[in-house]
Structure formats: C-alpha cells, structure tokens
Amino acid sequence: MEAAAAARDLVSSRTGAQTITTSSSSSSAPLLPYNLPLLSALLACALAQFLKLFTTWYKEKRWDSKRMLDSGGMPSSHSATVTALAVAVGLQEGSGSPAFAIVVVLACV
C-alpha cells in the first residue's frame, strides 16, 4: 500500500511540474500560429497564379498581368491548392488519419 501511495505522489508531482512548464512556455507563443498545411496550400495557390503570367506569354507572346487574378486556365490554382493541402496533411498527420481522408476526398472532387 505504501508503494502505491508513493507512486501516486510521484505521478502527481510529475504532472504538476509538467503543468508549470507548459504554462510558462505558452506565454511566449507567437501571434500567428504555424500551420504547415495552410501555408503550403496558400503558397501553391500563389505560385500557380504567378505562373499564369509566363504561360500566357509563352502561348500568346504578350504579358498580361490580369491573368494573375483570373480564375481558370493552366496552371490550375485550385488543383495546386488542394494537392498541396493533401500532401502536407499526409506528411504531417500520416496517411491513416481522418484529416488525410477528408482532404483526399476533397482533392478528388
């Protein structure tokens, strides 16, 4: 019985120490959370929209900056966004996670 009480005290003291360290480290949290899937999806969308300038120049031999804001055409910013999101979630969460299943279904649609 004394061993069980000592083990309980040890666990409670460890839990208390963890609570103290986690609460002190949360005060130095950055203002913007670091979300790798979101950042990679937004970067892929921006890159695809930027590359539309060069595909328009290659096909039509003229610079058209309005193409960066237009939807449709190649490269597809929608496809780049969902593909980058699916890959980032798969790398971060693993291919067996429910979040990965959701983004794969979204990418297939």
Secondary structure as a PSIPRED ss2 file (coil, helix, strand):
# PSIPRED VFORMAT (PSIPRED V4.0)

   1 M C   1.000  0.000  0.000
   2 E H   0.000  1.000  0.000
   3 A H   0.000  1.000  0.000
   4 A H   0.000  1.000  0.000
   5 A H   0.000  1.000  0.000
   6 A H   0.000  1.000  0.000
   7 A H   0.000  1.000  0.000
   8 R H   0.000  1.000  0.000
   9 D H   0.000  1.000  0.000
  10 L H   0.000  1.000  0.000
  11 V H   0.000  1.000  0.000
  12 S H   0.000  1.000  0.000
  13 S H   0.000  1.000  0.000
  14 R H   0.000  1.000  0.000
  15 T H   0.000  1.000  0.000
  16 G H   0.000  1.000  0.000
  17 A H   0.000  1.000  0.000
  18 Q H   0.000  1.000  0.000
  19 T H   0.000  1.000  0.000
  20 I H   0.000  1.000  0.000
  21 T H   0.000  1.000  0.000
  22 T H   0.000  1.000  0.000
  23 S H   0.000  1.000  0.000
  24 S H   0.000  1.000  0.000
  25 S H   0.000  1.000  0.000
  26 S H   0.000  1.000  0.000
  27 S C   1.000  0.000  0.000
  28 S C   1.000  0.000  0.000
  29 A C   1.000  0.000  0.000
  30 P C   1.000  0.000  0.000
  31 L C   1.000  0.000  0.000
  32 L C   1.000  0.000  0.000
  33 P C   1.000  0.000  0.000
  34 Y C   1.000  0.000  0.000
  35 N C   1.000  0.000  0.000
  36 L H   0.000  1.000  0.000
  37 P H   0.000  1.000  0.000
  38 L H   0.000  1.000  0.000
  39 L H   0.000  1.000  0.000
  40 S H   0.000  1.000  0.000
  41 A H   0.000  1.000  0.000
  42 L H   0.000  1.000  0.000
  43 L H   0.000  1.000  0.000
  44 A H   0.000  1.000  0.000
  45 C H   0.000  1.000  0.000
  46 A H   0.000  1.000  0.000
  47 L H   0.000  1.000  0.000
  48 A H   0.000  1.000  0.000
  49 Q H   0.000  1.000  0.000
  50 F H   0.000  1.000  0.000
  51 L H   0.000  1.000  0.000
  52 K H   0.000  1.000  0.000
  53 L H   0.000  1.000  0.000
  54 F H   0.000  1.000  0.000
  55 T H   0.000  1.000  0.000
  56 T H   0.000  1.000  0.000
  57 W H   0.000  1.000  0.000
  58 Y H   0.000  1.000  0.000
  59 K H   0.000  1.000  0.000
  60 E H   0.000  1.000  0.000
  61 K C   1.000  0.000  0.000
  62 R C   1.000  0.000  0.000
  63 W C   1.000  0.000  0.000
  64 D C   1.000  0.000  0.000
  65 S H   0.000  1.000  0.000
  66 K H   0.000  1.000  0.000
  67 R H   0.000  1.000  0.000
  68 M H   0.000  1.000  0.000
  69 L C   1.000  0.000  0.000
  70 D C   1.000  0.000  0.000
  71 S C   1.000  0.000  0.000
  72 G C   1.000  0.000  0.000
  73 G C   1.000  0.000  0.000
  74 M C   1.000  0.000  0.000
  75 P C   1.000  0.000  0.000
  76 S C   1.000  0.000  0.000
  77 S H   0.000  1.000  0.000
  78 H H   0.000  1.000  0.000
  79 S H   0.000  1.000  0.000
  80 A H   0.000  1.000  0.000
  81 T H   0.000  1.000  0.000
  82 V H   0.000  1.000  0.000
  83 T H   0.000  1.000  0.000
  84 A H   0.000  1.000  0.000
  85 L H   0.000  1.000  0.000
  86 A H   0.000  1.000  0.000
  87 V H   0.000  1.000  0.000
  88 A H   0.000  1.000  0.000
  89 V H   0.000  1.000  0.000
  90 G H   0.000  1.000  0.000
  91 L H   0.000  1.000  0.000
  92 Q H   0.000  1.000  0.000
  93 E H   0.000  1.000  0.000
  94 G C   1.000  0.000  0.000
  95 S C   1.000  0.000  0.000
  96 G C   1.000  0.000  0.000
  97 S C   1.000  0.000  0.000
  98 P H   0.000  1.000  0.000
  99 A H   0.000  1.000  0.000
 100 F H   0.000  1.000  0.000
 101 A H   0.000  1.000  0.000
 102 I H   0.000  1.000  0.000
 103 V H   0.000  1.000  0.000
 104 V H   0.000  1.000  0.000
 105 V H   0.000  1.000  0.000
 106 L H   0.000  1.000  0.000
 107 A H   0.000  1.000  0.000
 108 C H   0.000  1.000  0.000
 109 V C   1.000  0.000  0.000
